[in-house]
């Protein structure tokens, strides 16, 4: 950790590895963190399915004879 004074304030900065370790430790202490992780996975899965569905629908509209740059 690095710290410096700016007037009456002390400013602290964590390095990347320290921050990740701190977040993992804090996550273990917060009971809701597991639920949040599950909710995040669910949201990302729904988003991925929505995007996949959009491109599947789009691909079906072009057909087999579609060639980018020639149509």
Secondary structure, DSSP 8 states (H G I E B T S, - for coil): -EEEEETTEEEEE--HHHHHHHHHHHHHH-TTHHHHHHHHHHHHHHHHHHHHHHHHHHHHHH-TT--TTT-
